[in-house]
Amino acid sequence: MSKYEVSTLKKGLQILDLLQEETFLTLTEITKALDLNKTTAFRLLSTLEDMNYIIKKDKYYTWNDEKFRMDGSEQPIDWTVLQTPYQLGVSEAEGVYIGVLEGTDVVMKQMMKPPFKEPHHPEIGDRSPSHISALGKVILANVVPTEQQEAFSKLSFNQATDNTFVDMEMFSHHLEVIKQQGFALDDEERFNGVRCIAAPVFHEDRVIAAVAIAGPIDRMKKTLLRGLTNQVIAVSKEMTKELNIRY
């Protein structure tokens, strides 16, 4: 230890370093990670929060990016750092996808395949018409009516398989059901032999993305869909919570 070291300052900076690495942590997690006394940790966190270096959301502390951002730009979402999608992939051993709506297309922002140790980069950035996938349908079902109508006016409703929706009126009713039930099913609508279940992800009460699990129909059997659907919905809610803590 340097004779010039200020231990309290060092501990405060260690907290900032930790929150940069882990993004959001509870008081208990911080005390364990840095071997701090709980009272000391609380005082340090309160000081950092008062000075706007960190933010407390619910029971979590997170780095305040606005404090260090010079240009005032909005922080982009890094979909690859979210933890809950990995948990879904590992638990179900199927591919997990995160997509966002851009115009009338779904753009893949994250894709994970076994062994779920890192993103599957080759498919990140892929685009597809929103009406042919569970991801696209569940986002369209939850956007505000004006956005939905604008999308309808531009969708070509091209058919990918025999199961793809090609009638706008029927598709509109289908989206109403999706919104009420909280999930969308793609039953061989984009690819023959593939089923997909998706649920919406929200940020500040606005749908911004969807998370999905997809796999061959011989593994994602109809008898398993209820359980899989519950898993996807649970993960979408955890992702919503994680996003609202991080951003």
Short mmCIF file of the C-alpha atoms (twelve columns), coordinates in Angstrom:
data_MODEL
# 
_entry.id   MODEL 
# 
loop_
_atom_site.group_PDB 
_atom_site.id 
_atom_site.type_symbol 
_atom_site.label_atom_id 
_atom_site.label_alt_id 
_atom_site.label_comp_id 
_atom_site.label_asym_id 
_atom_site.label_seq_id 
_atom_site.Cartn_x 
_atom_site.Cartn_y 
_atom_site.Cartn_z 
_atom_site.pdbx_PDB_model_num 
ATOM 1   C CA . MET A 1   0.000   0.000   0.000   1 
ATOM 2   C CA . SER A 2   1.312   3.424   -0.957  1 
ATOM 3   C CA . LYS A 3   1.850   5.869   1.928   1 
ATOM 4   C CA . TYR A 4   -0.210  8.377   -0.073  1 
ATOM 5   C CA . GLU A 5   -3.181  6.056   -0.546  1 
ATOM 6   C CA . VAL A 6   -6.592  7.281   0.626   1 
ATOM 7   C CA . SER A 7   -8.466  4.117   1.510   1 
ATOM 8   C CA . THR A 8   -11.988 5.581   1.350   1 
ATOM 9   C CA . LEU A 9   -11.369 7.095   -2.074  1 
ATOM 10  C CA . LYS A 10  -9.893  3.803   -3.251  1 
ATOM 11  C CA . LYS A 11  -12.973 1.891   -2.099  1 
ATOM 12  C CA . GLY A 12  -15.264 4.328   -3.895  1 
ATOM 13  C CA . LEU A 13  -13.307 3.949   -7.122  1 
ATOM 14  C CA . GLN A 14  -13.368 0.170   -6.733  1 
ATOM 15  C CA . ILE A 15  -17.166 0.344   -6.605  1 
ATOM 16  C CA . LEU A 16  -17.204 2.360   -9.841  1 
ATOM 17  C CA . ASP A 17  -14.866 -0.133  -11.501 1 
ATOM 18  C CA . LEU A 18  -17.070 -3.010  -10.360 1 
ATOM 19  C CA . LEU A 19  -20.249 -1.395  -11.702 1 
ATOM 20  C CA . GLN A 20  -18.563 -0.818  -15.051 1 
ATOM 21  C CA . GLU A 21  -17.841 -4.538  -15.258 1 
ATOM 22  C CA . GLU A 22  -21.081 -5.956  -13.839 1 
ATOM 23  C CA . THR A 23  -23.427 -3.083  -14.821 1 
ATOM 24  C CA . PHE A 24  -25.995 -3.525  -12.038 1 
ATOM 25  C CA . LEU A 25  -25.550 -4.956  -8.549  1 
ATOM 26  C CA . THR A 26  -27.279 -4.969  -5.171  1 
ATOM 27  C CA . LEU A 27  -25.719 -3.682  -1.956  1 
ATOM 28  C CA . THR A 28  -25.156 -7.258  -0.796  1 
ATOM 29  C CA . GLU A 29  -23.441 -8.229  -4.059  1 
ATOM 30  C CA . ILE A 30  -21.134 -5.206  -3.848  1 
ATOM 31  C CA . THR A 31  -20.158 -5.887  -0.232  1 
ATOM 32  C CA . LYS A 32  -19.309 -9.503  -1.080  1 
ATOM 33  C CA . ALA A 33  -17.397 -8.677  -4.264  1 
ATOM 34  C CA . LEU A 34  -15.220 -6.043  -2.585  1 
ATOM 35  C CA . ASP A 35  -15.172 -7.522  0.928   1 
ATOM 36  C CA . LEU A 36  -16.635 -4.348  2.402   1 
ATOM 37  C CA . ASN A 37  -18.491 -3.717  5.629   1 
ATOM 38  C CA . LYS A 38  -22.187 -3.262  4.775   1 
ATOM 39  C CA . THR A 39  -22.421 0.107   6.549   1 
ATOM 40  C CA . THR A 40  -19.298 1.390   4.808   1 
ATOM 41  C CA . ALA A 41  -20.544 0.179   1.434   1 
ATOM 42  C CA . PHE A 42  -23.914 1.847   1.960   1 
ATOM 43  C CA . ARG A 43  -22.272 5.177   2.839   1 
ATOM 44  C CA . LEU A 44  -19.983 5.016   -0.182  1 
ATOM 45  C CA . LEU A 45  -22.880 4.140   -2.477  1 
ATOM 46  C CA . SER A 46  -25.027 6.942   -1.055  1 
ATOM 47  C CA . THR A 47  -22.193 9.434   -1.634  1 
ATOM 48  C CA . LEU A 48  -21.644 8.258   -5.210  1 
ATOM 49  C CA . GLU A 49  -25.399 8.409   -5.816  1 
ATOM 50  C CA . ASP A 50  -25.632 11.956  -4.381  1 
ATOM 51  C CA . MET A 51  -22.837 13.009  -6.743  1 
ATOM 52  C CA . ASN A 52  -24.607 11.368  -9.712  1 
ATOM 53  C CA . TYR A 53  -21.804 8.915   -10.430 1 
ATOM 54  C CA . ILE A 54  -24.215 6.010   -9.939  1 
ATOM 55  C CA . ILE A 55  -27.983 5.520   -10.011 1 
ATOM 56  C CA . LYS A 56  -30.149 3.336   -7.801  1 
ATOM 57  C CA . LYS A 57  -33.061 1.607   -9.538  1 
ATOM 58  C CA . ASP A 58  -35.204 -0.578  -7.340  1 
ATOM 59  C CA . LYS A 59  -32.598 -2.445  -5.243  1 
ATOM 60  C CA . TYR A 60  -29.869 -2.244  -7.880  1 
ATOM 61  C CA . TYR A 61  -27.007 0.210   -8.287  1 
ATOM 62  C CA . THR A 62  -25.796 0.997   -11.794 1 
ATOM 63  C CA . TRP A 63  -23.243 3.243   -13.487 1 
ATOM 64  C CA . ASN A 64  -24.643 6.653   -14.541 1 
ATOM 65  C CA . ASP A 65  -23.609 6.934   -18.179 1 
ATOM 66  C CA . GLU A 66  -25.059 10.445  -18.434 1 
ATOM 67  C CA . LYS A 67  -22.429 11.663  -15.969 1 
ATOM 68  C CA . PHE A 68  -19.620 10.623  -18.302 1 
ATOM 69  C CA . ARG A 69  -21.214 11.096  -21.724 1 
ATOM 70  C CA . MET A 70  -19.905 14.258  -23.358 1 
ATOM 71  C CA . ASP A 71  -22.126 14.525  -26.438 1 
ATOM 72  C CA . GLY A 72  -25.496 14.067  -24.708 1 
ATOM 73  C CA . SER A 73  -26.456 11.256  -27.076 1 
ATOM 74  C CA . GLU A 74  -28.806 8.491   -26.001 1 
ATOM 75  C CA . GLN A 75  -27.099 5.323   -24.824 1 
ATOM 76  C CA . PRO A 76  -27.568 2.538   -27.384 1 
ATOM 77  C CA . ILE A 77  -28.738 -0.824  -26.089 1 
ATOM 78  C CA . ASP A 78  -26.121 -3.557  -26.228 1 
ATOM 79  C CA . TRP A 79  -28.335 -6.620  -26.631 1 
ATOM 80  C CA . THR A 80  -25.403 -9.016  -26.354 1 
ATOM 81  C CA . VAL A 81  -24.744 -8.254  -22.676 1 
ATOM 82  C CA . LEU A 82  -28.200 -9.193  -21.365 1 
ATOM 83  C CA . GLN A 83  -28.003 -12.266 -19.157 1 
ATOM 84  C CA . THR A 84  -31.567 -13.618 -19.146 1 
ATOM 85  C CA . PRO A 85  -31.612 -14.729 -22.826 1 
ATOM 86  C CA . TYR A 86  -28.611 -16.963 -22.168 1 
ATOM 87  C CA . GLN A 87  -30.458 -18.548 -19.267 1 
ATOM 88  C CA . LEU A 88  -33.377 -19.377 -21.581 1 
ATOM 89  C CA . GLY A 89  -31.069 -20.981 -24.130 1 
ATOM 90  C CA . VAL A 90  -29.253 -23.079 -21.564 1 
ATOM 91  C CA . SER A 91  -32.464 -24.248 -19.879 1 
ATOM 92  C CA . GLU A 92  -34.201 -25.252 -23.131 1 
ATOM 93  C CA . ALA A 93  -31.173 -26.107 -25.335 1 
ATOM 94  C CA . GLU A 94  -32.706 -24.318 -28.336 1 
ATOM 95  C CA . GLY A 95  -31.724 -21.213 -30.287 1 
ATOM 96  C CA . VAL A 96  -32.638 -17.893 -28.692 1 
ATOM 97  C CA . TYR A 97  -33.247 -14.745 -30.723 1 
ATOM 98  C CA . ILE A 98  -33.741 -11.051 -29.980 1 
ATOM 99  C CA . GLY A 99  -35.197 -8.871  -32.719 1 
ATOM 100 C CA . VAL A 100 -36.290 -5.266  -33.133 1 
ATOM 101 C CA . LEU A 101 -38.645 -3.667  -35.639 1 
ATOM 102 C CA . GLU A 102 -37.144 -1.366  -38.265 1 
ATOM 103 C CA . GLY A 103 -39.776 -0.205  -40.722 1 
ATOM 104 C CA . THR A 104 -41.591 -3.407  -41.680 1 
ATOM 105 C CA . ASP A 105 -38.603 -5.685  -41.058 1 
ATOM 106 C CA . VAL A 106 -37.397 -7.536  -38.010 1 
ATOM 107 C CA . VAL A 107 -33.665 -7.028  -37.507 1 
ATOM 108 C CA . MET A 108 -31.781 -9.631  -35.462 1 
ATOM 109 C CA . LYS A 109 -29.885 -8.008  -32.603 1 
ATOM 110 C CA . GLN A 110 -28.838 -11.126 -30.747 1 
ATOM 111 C CA . MET A 111 -28.706 -14.812 -31.572 1 
ATOM 112 C CA . MET A 112 -27.470 -17.628 -29.348 1 
ATOM 113 C CA . LYS A 113 -26.955 -21.295 -30.095 1 
ATOM 114 C CA . PRO A 114 -25.524 -24.168 -28.017 1 
ATOM 115 C CA . PRO A 115 -23.248 -24.107 -26.051 1 
ATOM 116 C CA . PHE A 116 -24.481 -20.540 -25.379 1 
ATOM 117 C CA . LYS A 117 -21.077 -19.154 -24.443 1 
ATOM 118 C CA . GLU A 118 -21.150 -16.215 -26.870 1 
ATOM 119 C CA . PRO A 119 -23.415 -14.564 -29.466 1 
ATOM 120 C CA . HIS A 120 -23.862 -16.306 -32.809 1 
ATOM 121 C CA . HIS A 121 -22.548 -13.362 -34.813 1 
ATOM 122 C CA . PRO A 122 -23.241 -14.644 -38.370 1 
ATOM 123 C CA . GLU A 123 -27.010 -14.132 -37.947 1 
ATOM 124 C CA . ILE A 124 -26.877 -10.838 -36.039 1 
ATOM 125 C CA . GLY A 125 -28.066 -8.095  -38.396 1 
ATOM 126 C CA . ASP A 126 -30.232 -10.384 -40.549 1 
ATOM 127 C CA . ARG A 127 -33.538 -8.868  -41.703 1 
ATOM 128 C CA . SER A 128 -36.894 -10.476 -42.486 1 
ATOM 129 C CA . PRO A 129 -40.470 -9.239  -43.090 1 
ATOM 130 C CA . SER A 130 -42.244 -8.815  -39.747 1 
ATOM 131 C CA . HIS A 131 -45.414 -10.708 -40.709 1 
ATOM 132 C CA . ILE A 132 -43.645 -14.057 -41.195 1 
ATOM 133 C CA . SER A 133 -42.052 -14.458 -37.759 1 
ATOM 134 C CA . ALA A 134 -43.130 -14.717 -34.127 1 
ATOM 135 C CA . LEU A 135 -40.688 -11.916 -33.297 1 
ATOM 136 C CA . GLY A 136 -42.251 -9.548  -35.798 1 
ATOM 137 C CA . LYS A 137 -45.820 -10.464 -34.978 1 
ATOM 138 C CA . VAL A 138 -45.480 -9.956  -31.243 1 
ATOM 139 C CA . ILE A 139 -43.837 -6.543  -31.730 1 
ATOM 140 C CA . LEU A 140 -46.489 -5.439  -34.236 1 
ATOM 141 C CA . ALA A 141 -49.202 -6.593  -31.833 1 
ATOM 142 C CA . ASN A 142 -47.903 -4.277  -29.119 1 
ATOM 143 C CA . VAL A 143 -46.975 -1.086  -30.976 1 
ATOM 144 C CA . VAL A 144 -49.376 1.854   -30.840 1 
ATOM 145 C CA . PRO A 145 -52.231 1.675   -33.403 1 
ATOM 146 C CA . THR A 146 -50.781 4.413   -35.622 1 
ATOM 147 C CA . GLU A 147 -47.465 2.556   -35.952 1 
ATOM 148 C CA . GLN A 148 -49.288 -0.688  -36.638 1 
ATOM 149 C CA . GLN A 149 -51.405 0.860   -39.386 1 
ATOM 150 C CA . GLU A 150 -48.333 2.439   -40.956 1 
ATOM 151 C CA . ALA A 151 -46.633 -0.944  -41.004 1 
ATOM 152 C CA . PHE A 152 -49.719 -2.551  -42.568 1 
ATOM 153 C CA . SER A 153 -49.715 0.039   -45.344 1 
ATOM 154 C CA . LYS A 154 -46.149 -0.895  -46.271 1 
ATOM 155 C CA . LEU A 155 -46.139 -4.661  -45.703 1 
ATOM 156 C CA . SER A 156 -46.162 -6.667  -48.921 1 
ATOM 157 C CA . PHE A 157 -47.468 -9.846  -47.221 1 
ATOM 158 C CA . ASN A 158 -45.263 -12.030 -49.380 1 
ATOM 159 C CA . GLN A 159 -45.646 -15.727 -48.626 1 
ATOM 160 C CA . ALA A 160 -42.646 -17.620 -47.221 1 
ATOM 161 C CA . THR A 161 -44.430 -20.953 -46.634 1 
ATOM 162 C CA . ASP A 162 -47.957 -22.306 -46.999 1 
ATOM 163 C CA . ASN A 163 -48.629 -21.188 -43.401 1 
ATOM 164 C CA . THR A 164 -47.633 -17.522 -43.854 1 
ATOM 165 C CA . PHE A 165 -50.390 -14.924 -43.349 1 
ATOM 166 C CA . VAL A 166 -51.186 -13.200 -46.648 1 
ATOM 167 C CA . ASP A 167 -54.532 -11.568 -45.759 1 
ATOM 168 C CA . MET A 168 -54.195 -8.241  -43.919 1 
ATOM 169 C CA . GLU A 169 -57.620 -8.430  -42.247 1 
ATOM 170 C CA . MET A 170 -56.996 -11.921 -40.880 1 
ATOM 171 C CA . PHE A 171 -53.515 -10.860 -39.809 1 
ATOM 172 C CA . SER A 172 -54.945 -7.874  -37.941 1 
ATOM 173 C CA . HIS A 173 -57.300 -10.126 -35.956 1 
ATOM 174 C CA . HIS A 174 -54.398 -12.490 -35.326 1 
ATOM 175 C CA . LEU A 175 -52.384 -9.641  -33.784 1 
ATOM 176 C CA . GLU A 176 -55.271 -8.782  -31.438 1 
ATOM 177 C CA . VAL A 177 -55.176 -12.335 -30.090 1 
ATOM 178 C CA . ILE A 178 -51.391 -12.156 -29.735 1 
ATOM 179 C CA . LYS A 179 -51.596 -8.942  -27.710 1 
ATOM 180 C CA . GLN A 180 -54.211 -10.421 -25.374 1 
ATOM 181 C CA . GLN A 181 -52.333 -13.666 -24.769 1 
ATOM 182 C CA . GLY A 182 -48.899 -12.045 -24.432 1 
ATOM 183 C CA . PHE A 183 -46.975 -14.170 -26.940 1 
ATOM 184 C CA . ALA A 184 -46.793 -15.103 -30.615 1 
ATOM 185 C CA . LEU A 185 -46.304 -18.485 -32.260 1 
ATOM 186 C CA . ASP A 186 -44.673 -18.970 -35.629 1 
ATOM 187 C CA . ASP A 187 -45.871 -22.434 -36.660 1 
ATOM 188 C CA . GLU A 188 -43.795 -23.078 -39.800 1 
ATOM 189 C CA . GLU A 189 -44.714 -19.621 -41.135 1 
ATOM 190 C CA . ARG A 190 -41.163 -18.566 -41.996 1 
ATOM 191 C CA . PHE A 191 -39.403 -21.891 -42.443 1 
ATOM 192 C CA . ASN A 192 -40.895 -25.317 -43.016 1 
ATOM 193 C CA . GLY A 193 -40.169 -27.635 -40.114 1 
ATOM 194 C CA . VAL A 194 -39.427 -24.834 -37.612 1 
ATOM 195 C CA . ARG A 195 -41.528 -23.527 -34.713 1 
ATOM 196 C CA . CYS A 196 -40.852 -20.328 -32.835 1 
ATOM 197 C CA . ILE A 197 -42.359 -18.698 -29.728 1 
ATOM 198 C CA . ALA A 198 -41.801 -14.996 -29.000 1 
ATOM 199 C CA . ALA A 199 -42.799 -12.523 -26.284 1 
ATOM 200 C CA . PRO A 200 -42.487 -8.719  -26.208 1 
ATOM 201 C CA . VAL A 201 -39.803 -6.738  -24.405 1 
ATOM 202 C CA . PHE A 202 -40.649 -3.270  -23.098 1 
ATOM 203 C CA . HIS A 203 -38.702 -0.207  -22.076 1 
ATOM 204 C CA . GLU A 204 -40.539 2.540   -20.222 1 
ATOM 205 C CA . ASP A 205 -43.895 0.943   -21.177 1 
ATOM 206 C CA . ARG A 206 -43.074 0.892   -24.909 1 
ATOM 207 C CA . VAL A 207 -42.392 -2.285  -26.855 1 
ATOM 208 C CA . ILE A 208 -38.872 -2.093  -28.245 1 
ATOM 209 C CA . ALA A 209 -38.005 -5.702  -29.063 1 
ATOM 210 C CA . ALA A 210 -38.995 -9.339  -28.728 1 
ATOM 211 C CA . VAL A 211 -37.253 -12.464 -27.487 1 
ATOM 212 C CA . ALA A 212 -37.907 -15.869 -29.014 1 
ATOM 213 C CA . ILE A 213 -36.960 -19.504 -28.832 1 
ATOM 214 C CA . ALA A 214 -36.993 -21.563 -32.024 1 
ATOM 215 C CA . GLY A 215 -36.264 -25.111 -33.048 1 
ATOM 216 C CA . PRO A 216 -37.311 -28.049 -35.224 1 
ATOM 217 C CA . ILE A 217 -40.916 -29.184 -34.847 1 
ATOM 218 C CA . ASP A 218 -39.799 -32.661 -33.809 1 
ATOM 219 C CA . ARG A 219 -38.162 -31.122 -30.721 1 
ATOM 220 C CA . MET A 220 -40.601 -28.269 -30.140 1 
ATOM 221 C CA . LYS A 221 -43.613 -30.579 -30.122 1 
ATOM 222 C CA . LYS A 222 -47.101 -29.165 -29.659 1 
ATOM 223 C CA . THR A 223 -47.384 -31.005 -26.345 1 
ATOM 224 C CA . LEU A 224 -44.420 -28.961 -25.051 1 
ATOM 225 C CA . LEU A 225 -45.557 -25.545 -26.274 1 
ATOM 226 C CA . ARG A 226 -47.395 -24.493 -23.098 1 
ATOM 227 C CA . GLY A 227 -44.318 -24.990 -20.942 1 
ATOM 228 C CA . LEU A 228 -42.015 -23.354 -23.499 1 
ATOM 229 C CA . THR A 229 -44.374 -20.414 -23.848 1 
ATOM 230 C CA . ASN A 230 -44.378 -19.841 -20.095 1 
ATOM 231 C CA . GLN A 231 -40.570 -19.871 -20.139 1 
ATOM 232 C CA . VAL A 232 -40.363 -17.326 -22.961 1 
ATOM 233 C CA . ILE A 233 -42.880 -14.997 -21.302 1 
ATOM 234 C CA . ALA A 234 -40.998 -15.206 -18.003 1 
ATOM 235 C CA . VAL A 235 -37.720 -14.376 -19.748 1 
ATOM 236 C CA . SER A 236 -39.272 -11.442 -21.633 1 
ATOM 237 C CA . LYS A 237 -40.416 -9.984  -18.315 1 
ATOM 238 C CA . GLU A 238 -36.949 -10.450 -16.821 1 
ATOM 239 C CA . MET A 239 -35.410 -8.805  -19.898 1 
ATOM 240 C CA . THR A 240 -37.804 -5.874  -19.508 1 
ATOM 241 C CA . LYS A 241 -36.714 -5.545  -15.888 1 
ATOM 242 C CA . GLU A 242 -33.021 -5.861  -16.805 1 
ATOM 243 C CA . LEU A 243 -33.300 -3.228  -19.543 1 
ATOM 244 C CA . ASN A 244 -35.086 -0.775  -17.288 1 
ATOM 245 C CA . ILE A 245 -32.322 -1.184  -14.720 1 
ATOM 246 C CA . ARG A 246 -29.458 -0.890  -17.205 1 
ATOM 247 C CA . TYR A 247 -30.868 1.916   -19.386 1 
# 
